[in-house]
């Protein structure tokens, strides 16, 4: 990799492209067969890791199709990963700090799981306001676009957890939408973001 970096004229773009195209980078966390610790050094699978604060904020923004609104230079950006340091309103700062955001003056904190993490996801306006069927959110777009509740559920699962819903998940979600379509869809989006799967990179 170092030799290829040199041959490419020290182009970071080429380096990142080479890494992303590699089989090691594209591995799944799933491993066919029985895993042995001795396989670790061979990059035989990806290791699951928890999303950091900025990644989690941006994952919520992408899942709900409601980006943030951060001042950056003379303009604004929608993603926390585009920023050079902590920014945003009080609610967003609290959300990010609770999840371990670094202030760039100290090394990033590698914090273990905490009861505060699920609590901030369940109660923070950063999530609660984005799951509502308003302001062109994903929930609103899906409800407006599809009359088929099964399609709404499937699209929401794909956009949030990057996988299709199981038969049981479809059944429960569709029952919620039949009771109250808007409220059911909002509750489903909130539940998917608060699913443990959402917190990790596989």
C-alpha positions as CSV (number, residue, x, y, z in Angstrom):
1,X,0.0,0.0,0.0
2,X,2.9,2.4,0.8
3,X,4.5,1.6,-2.5
4,X,1.3,2.2,-4.4
5,X,0.9,5.5,-2.5
6,X,4.3,6.5,-3.7
7,X,3.7,5.4,-7.3
8,X,0.5,7.4,-7.3
9,X,2.3,10.6,-6.6
10,X,1.2,10.6,-2.9
11,X,-2.4,11.2,-4.0
12,X,-4.7,10.7,-1.0
13,X,-7.7,10.3,-3.3
14,X,-6.0,7.4,-5.0
15,X,-5.0,5.9,-1.6
16,X,-8.6,6.1,-0.3
17,X,-9.9,4.6,-3.5
18,X,-7.4,1.7,-3.3
19,X,-8.3,1.0,0.3
20,X,-12.1,1.1,-0.3
21,X,-11.8,-1.3,-3.3
22,X,-9.8,-3.8,-1.3
23,X,-11.4,-7.1,-0.2
24,X,-10.2,-6.4,3.4
25,X,-12.1,-3.1,3.6
26,X,-15.3,-4.6,2.1
27,X,-15.5,-7.6,4.4
28,X,-18.8,-8.3,6.3
29,X,-18.9,-8.8,10.0
30,X,-20.6,-12.1,9.3
31,X,-18.2,-15.1,9.0
32,X,-19.2,-18.3,7.3
33,X,-18.2,-21.2,9.5
34,X,-16.7,-21.2,13.0
35,X,-14.6,-18.2,14.0
36,X,-11.2,-18.7,15.7
37,X,-9.2,-16.0,17.4
38,X,-6.2,-17.1,15.3
39,X,-7.9,-15.7,12.2
40,X,-7.8,-12.1,13.5
41,X,-4.4,-11.2,12.0
42,X,-5.6,-12.4,8.5
43,X,-8.4,-9.8,8.3
44,X,-10.8,-12.7,7.8
45,X,-13.9,-10.5,8.7
46,X,-14.8,-7.0,9.7
47,X,-15.1,-6.3,13.4
48,X,-18.3,-4.6,14.5
49,X,-17.8,-1.2,16.2
50,X,-20.1,1.3,17.7
51,X,-20.6,4.5,15.7
52,X,-19.0,7.6,17.2
53,X,-21.0,10.7,18.0
54,X,-20.6,12.4,14.6
55,X,-21.3,9.2,12.7
56,X,-24.4,8.6,14.8
57,X,-25.8,12.1,14.2
58,X,-25.2,11.8,10.5
59,X,-26.7,8.3,10.4
60,X,-29.9,9.8,12.0
61,X,-29.8,12.6,9.5
62,X,-29.5,10.2,6.6
63,X,-32.1,7.7,7.9
64,X,-34.7,10.5,8.3
65,X,-33.6,12.5,5.3
66,X,-33.4,15.5,7.7
67,X,-29.8,16.9,7.7
68,X,-28.6,19.3,10.3
69,X,-27.9,23.0,9.8
70,X,-24.4,23.8,11.0
71,X,-22.7,27.1,10.3
72,X,-19.4,26.4,8.6
73,X,-17.3,29.3,7.2
74,X,-19.6,31.5,5.1
75,X,-22.2,28.8,4.6
76,X,-23.8,25.9,6.2
77,X,-23.4,22.1,6.1
78,X,-25.8,19.3,7.1
79,X,-23.4,16.6,8.4
80,X,-21.4,16.7,11.7
81,X,-18.6,14.8,9.9
82,X,-18.0,17.9,7.7
83,X,-17.2,20.0,10.8
84,X,-13.8,20.6,12.3
85,X,-15.2,20.7,15.9
86,X,-18.3,20.8,18.0
87,X,-21.1,23.0,16.7
88,X,-24.9,23.3,16.6
89,X,-27.7,24.2,19.0
90,X,-27.8,23.2,22.7
91,X,-29.7,20.0,22.0
92,X,-27.3,18.9,19.3
93,X,-24.3,19.7,21.5
94,X,-25.8,17.7,24.4
95,X,-26.5,14.8,22.0
96,X,-23.0,14.8,20.7
97,X,-21.2,15.3,24.0
98,X,-23.2,12.5,25.7
99,X,-22.1,10.1,22.9
100,X,-18.4,11.1,23.3
101,X,-17.7,13.9,20.8
102,X,-14.2,15.3,21.1
103,X,-13.7,19.0,21.3
104,X,-10.6,18.7,19.1
105,X,-8.4,20.0,22.0
106,X,-8.3,16.6,23.6
107,X,-8.0,13.2,22.0
108,X,-11.3,11.5,21.0
109,X,-12.8,9.7,24.0
110,X,-13.3,6.0,23.5
111,X,-16.2,5.6,25.9
112,X,-17.8,2.3,26.8
113,X,-21.5,1.7,26.5
114,X,-23.6,3.7,29.0
115,X,-27.2,4.0,30.0
116,X,-27.1,7.6,28.9
117,X,-26.6,6.5,25.2
118,X,-30.0,4.8,24.7
119,X,-31.6,7.5,26.9
120,X,-30.3,10.4,24.7
121,X,-31.5,8.6,21.6
122,X,-34.9,7.9,23.0
123,X,-35.5,11.5,24.3
124,X,-33.3,13.9,22.4
125,X,-35.1,16.4,20.0
126,X,-32.3,15.5,17.6
127,X,-34.1,12.2,17.0
128,X,-37.7,13.1,18.1
129,X,-38.1,16.0,15.7
130,X,-36.6,14.2,12.7
131,X,-38.9,11.2,12.9
132,X,-42.0,13.3,12.4
133,X,-43.9,13.3,9.1
134,X,-43.1,16.9,8.3
135,X,-40.6,19.2,6.6
136,X,-40.0,16.7,3.8
137,X,-38.7,14.0,6.2
138,X,-38.3,10.5,4.9
139,X,-41.5,9.4,6.8
140,X,-43.5,12.1,5.1
141,X,-42.0,11.3,1.7
142,X,-42.8,7.6,2.0
143,X,-46.4,8.2,3.3
144,X,-47.0,10.6,0.4
145,X,-45.4,8.3,-2.2
146,X,-46.8,4.9,-1.4
147,X,-50.3,3.8,-0.5
148,X,-49.0,0.3,0.2
149,X,-48.0,0.1,3.9
150,X,-45.7,-2.9,3.2
151,X,-43.7,-0.7,0.8
152,X,-43.4,2.1,3.4
153,X,-42.1,-0.4,6.0
154,X,-39.6,-2.0,3.6
155,X,-38.2,1.4,2.4
156,X,-37.9,2.6,6.0
157,X,-36.0,-0.6,7.1
158,X,-33.6,-0.3,4.1
159,X,-33.0,3.4,4.7
160,X,-32.4,3.0,8.4
161,X,-30.9,-0.5,9.0
162,X,-29.8,-1.3,5.5
163,X,-31.7,-4.6,5.5
164,X,-35.2,-5.8,4.6
165,X,-37.7,-6.3,7.3
166,X,-38.4,-9.8,8.5
167,X,-41.9,-11.3,8.1
168,X,-42.6,-10.7,11.8
169,X,-41.3,-7.1,11.7
170,X,-43.5,-6.4,8.6
171,X,-46.5,-7.8,10.4
172,X,-46.0,-5.7,13.5
173,X,-45.1,-2.5,11.6
174,X,-48.1,-2.8,9.2
175,X,-50.4,-3.4,12.2
176,X,-49.2,-0.1,13.7
177,X,-49.7,1.8,10.4
178,X,-53.2,0.4,10.1
179,X,-54.1,1.8,13.5
180,X,-52.9,5.3,12.6
181,X,-50.8,5.6,9.5
182,X,-48.9,8.8,10.3
183,X,-48.3,8.0,14.0
184,X,-47.5,4.4,13.2
185,X,-44.9,5.4,10.6
186,X,-43.3,7.9,13.0
187,X,-43.2,5.4,15.8
188,X,-41.6,2.8,13.4
189,X,-38.9,5.3,12.4
190,X,-38.2,6.1,16.0
191,X,-38.0,2.4,16.9
192,X,-35.6,1.6,14.1
193,X,-33.2,4.4,15.2
194,X,-33.4,3.1,18.7
195,X,-32.7,-0.4,17.6
196,X,-29.3,-1.7,18.8
197,X,-28.4,-2.5,15.1
198,X,-28.5,1.2,14.3
199,X,-25.7,2.0,16.8
200,X,-23.1,-0.2,15.2
201,X,-21.1,-0.4,11.9
202,X,-21.1,-3.9,10.5
